[in-house]
Amino acid sequence: MSAIAEPSQKNAFVGMFKNTRGSDEVLACPRTKEPLRITTTGPLLGGVSSSLKVCLKSSDATYNGRTNMYYDLLQQAEDVGEVTTKEESSAFFPNNALTEGVVKSLRGFIPPPLASILSERGILPGDEYVTMRDMFTSPSVSFAYERGWRQSFSNAGFPGADKEYEMVRDYFMPINPEVVVDMSCATGLFTRRLVKSSDYSRVIGCDYSDSMLREARKRINSDTELNDGNTNTRLDLVRCDVGNIPMISDSVDALHAGAAMHCWPDLDAALSEIHRVLKPGGRYFATTFLSSYISTMTRGNSSAQNTFQAFTTDSLKELILKSGFEENNVKIEVLGSGCAVIREEK
């Protein structure tokens, strides 16, 4: 750890803070699964570090992030620049990366059905629009998620966030996990509960969506229970693809995915990756919608029917066993008319 002195700028900062942590015990390069070396740098304000830039490096790739935002392990640093606040974007994004970043931000405001059509016709630049993945990149969806959307899941049999968290906690408790991953964490509904419990040394909230992670960080920062100094749990937010989890094999004690699997485009890859990153004896707890409820919810809307994966309990179990979990370690419970609760042990 070192402080690099620089000239005072009207008390804007006293110096520069730099800390190299060495290789992370969990996070890895998404391409090679090589452990990432983490370095943080930022201004010292009166001896206290503020928002820090984070550089995560493997032998041939670099990823960026910020301690007050998230780590972007979905794209390399040279592709997208650093993860910044809106105010910082003009200062940190290279011109070509800024153009790409603006395009991706703007497409988040386009309604999913229209975005799909524009992408197919080549009008909307960038990668092909995948509805079940990209609809959650919309800021409007992120804004609405905890403002009525998630609560409506009770119609399918979801018992509600507090009860669901109790189920997660009770399933994880016997293995006394240190590292817990909240995959497809969205706005951090369960990430916050996992951290506030103080039951775990580290909680990593992961999502594909920039707008979801920004909303999650906003909610984390405004939660007084998370900022009163009474928790020793380390919290990281990471942008990634569940089909290519940027974590070391056998490094995670427990993994949670709440109301998420029906939104994963490549289930074979996702479940295989979850099996890979879990330690032997590690546990996976997930909830998802069954096809019986989704078909009722989307009846008469053909585009909506293609938005989500369709499961029966039998097809769910077949997918899970295909990924490497053993049959006697997999249990699927059905709540209400369409909520599947999955418990698996590696």
N, C-alpha and C positions, 0 to 999 in steps of 0.2 A: 504494500500500500504506500502511495506517495502523493504528496501535494506539490504540484508544479506551480511556483509563484508566477504571477503575471501582474502587470500594472493595474492599479486600482482604477475602476471606471465608475466613479461616483457611487461607491458601495454596491455596485451591481453584483460583484463577486470579489472574494478575497483571493482565491486561487483556483486551481483545478484539481479535482479529486480523481484518482485512477486506482482501480483495484482489479487485480487478476485473480480469479478464484481457482483457476486450474480446470481440469476436466469435470464436467457435470456428471453426477452419478446416474442420471436418468435420461436427460435430453441428448439426442443424437442427430447426426446429419441424416435427413430423410432419404438421401440417395445411397449412402454407404453404411448407415447405422453406426458410424464411428462416433465415439463420445465427442461432444462439443466443448471447446475451451471457451470460458466466458470472461470477458473483460468489461468492466463498467467505468464510464468516465462522465464527469459533469462538474458544474460549478460548485464551489464551497461558498455558501452564504452564511457569513458569521460563524463559520466552523461547522455548519450543518449542510450535508449534501441535499440538493433538491432533486428534481427529475433527472435521472441518469440515463445516458445512452448505453445500450448494451450491444456488444459485439460477440457473436457466437460463431466460432470458427472450427472447421475441420481441416484436414490437410489440404483440401482443394476447393473448399467452399466457405463463403461468409454469409451470415444472416444477421439481421439487425433487429433492434427493438428498443423499448424504453421501460424503465421500472414503473412508471406511472401509466403505462398503456398495455402493451403486450409484446411478446417475442414473435416475429414473423418467420416461421419455419416452413412456410408454404412456398416461398420464392426466395431466391438468393438476393443478396444485397444489391448486386450490380443490375438486377432486373427491375427492382422497385424502389430503390433508395431506402431510407430509414422510416420506421413507423413513427409518425409524429402527430402532434395535435394539429388542428387546422391552421392555427396561427403560425406554426413552425414550418408548414409544408413548403412555402416558397423559399425558405432558407436552406432546407436540407435535401430536397429532391433535385436531381439533375434534370435538365430540360426534357430529355427524352422520357425519363421515368415519370416526370410530372405529367406529361401528356397522357401516358398510359394510366397513371393513377387517377387523373380527372375522368377519363373515359369510364374506368371501372366504377368510380364513385357515381357518375351520372346514370349509368345503366341500372344502378340500384334503385333509382326512383321510377324506373319504367315498370308498369304493371307486368307481372310474370307472363301472362298469355301474349301480350304485345311484344315483350322482349324476345320470347321464343320465336315468334314470326319474323321479327326484324333480323335476328341472328341467322335463321335459316335462309333468308333472302340476301344475306351479306351486307345489309344496311347497317347493322350494329357491329362494329369491329370488336376483335378480341376472340377468345375461345368460344366454342359452341355453347350456347345457353342450355344448361341441363336443369329442367324445372325443379325437380325435387331437391337439387343442391342449391341452385341459385336464387330461388324465391326467398330464401332466408338471408340473402345479402341486402335485401331492401331495408333502408332505414325505417320505413313505415311499419314493416313487419316487426322489426326489433323494438320499435316504440310501443307497439300494441301487445307484445308477447306477455308481459306481466300486468297489462292493463285490460284484462278480460279474456284474451285468447287462451292462455294456459288454464285459467279457471274453468273454461267451457269444456275441458277434457273430462270433467266429472260426468258428462252425459254418456260417456263410453264406459264408465266404471272406475276411472282414476280416482283414488281416495283423497287427493289434495296434497299439496306440497309438504305440509307438516307430517301427515301420516306416512306419505311415501318416504320422506327422509328417515322416519323411525324404522321403517322396514329395511332401508339401506343400512342404517347404523347397526341394527340387530344382526343382519346377515354378515356384516364385516367384523363384528366384535370378536368372535371366537379366534380369529387369526391375528388380532391386535396389529393391524397394518400401520406402517410408518408412512409410506407413500401412497396416496390415493389420487387417481385421475378421474376428473369429471368430464367425460367425452361428450361432444356436442352440447357444451354447457349453456349455449344461448346467452341469456342475460345474467347468468350466474345465480339462478334461482336456488340450485342445490350447492353450487360452489361456496356460496356465502354460509350456508348452514354447515357444510363440512368443516370450514375454517373456524367458525364460531364455536363449534363443539370442543375444540382444543384436544380432540382425541388423536390427531395425526400430526406428524412432524412436518409433512409437506403435502399441499394440495395443489394440483395442476389442473386448471380449467382450460379445456381445448375446444376450439370451434373453427369452422371453415370461414365463417362470415366476419368481415371487418366490422360491420355495423353492430352485430351482436356483441362482439368483444368490447367495442367502445361503450355500448350501453351497460355491459357487465361492469366495466371499470368505473363508469359513472356511479353505478349503484353501490359498488364496493367503497368508493371514496366517500359517499354520503352516508354510509352505515356507521353510526357512532360506536356500535359494539365491536366493529372491526378496527376502529381507530382509537380505542381507549387504552391501548397498551396491555390488555389482559390476555392476549393470545400469543403463543410462541410459535404458532403454525406458519410456516413459510408458504406464501401464496404466489403462484406464477400463472399468468394467462398466456396461452400459446395459440397462434393461428396455424392450423395444420389440416391435413386430409386424413380422415379416419381410415382410408384405404391404403395409407402409407404413413403410419404413425412414426414421428421422429423421436423414437425412444429406443434405448438399448434393450436387447432381448433379455428376458427374465429380470427386469428391473423394477416392476410395479407390483405392489402388494395387492391392491384392489382397484377395480375400475367400475365406474358407474356411467350409465347412459340412460337418462330419463326421457321418455317419449321421443326417441331419436331414430331407432333402427329403420322405421318405415320411410325415413328421409335419406337413407344412405344409398347412393346409386349402385355401388358395387359391394354387395353384401358378402360375397365370398372373400374378397380381399380384406374387408373391414374385420370380419370375424377371425380370419386367419391372423391378422395383425394383432388383434386383442389377445389371442391365444399366445402369440409370440412374445409380447411384452410382459405378460403376467409371469410372476415367479411361480415355480412349482408349489402348489398349494394355494396360489392366489385366487381371488374370487372376483366374479363378474356379476353385477346386478343390473338388470335393464327392464324398462317398461316400454311397450309399444302398442300400437293399435292393431287389432285383428281385421282381416278383410271383411268380415261380416258387418262391422260397424262402418268401415270406410265406404263400402258399397252403398249403405243406407245414406250416409252423409253426402255422397257425391252423385246420387241417383239423378239421371237426366243431364249430367254435366260431363261429357266425354273427356274434355281437357283436364278437369279436376281428377278424374279417375286415373289418369296417367301421372299424376303428381306424386303419388305415394306407392311404396311397395305393398303388395297384398300378401298377407300371411294367414295360414291356419295354424293351429298348434302343431300339427304334424309336419307341415312344411318348415316351420320355425325350427323344430327339433332336428330335422334333416340337415338344415343349413349349419346348425351349431355343431353337430357331430362331424360334419364334413370338414370343419375348421380345425379339428383335433381334440375337442373335448370328449371325454368318455361318457357313455350313456348313463352310467350309474351316478355321475356327478352333475347331471343336468335335470333341473326341475322347472316345469312351466305351470303357472297358476293363472286361471282366468278370473278376472273380477268384472262384474257387471256384464254388459252386452258386448264389450269389445276391447277390454284392456288385458294384455298379456303381461305377466310378471315373470321374468326369467332369472333364475339363479343357477350359476355355473361355478364349478371349482376345477382348476387345472390340475 
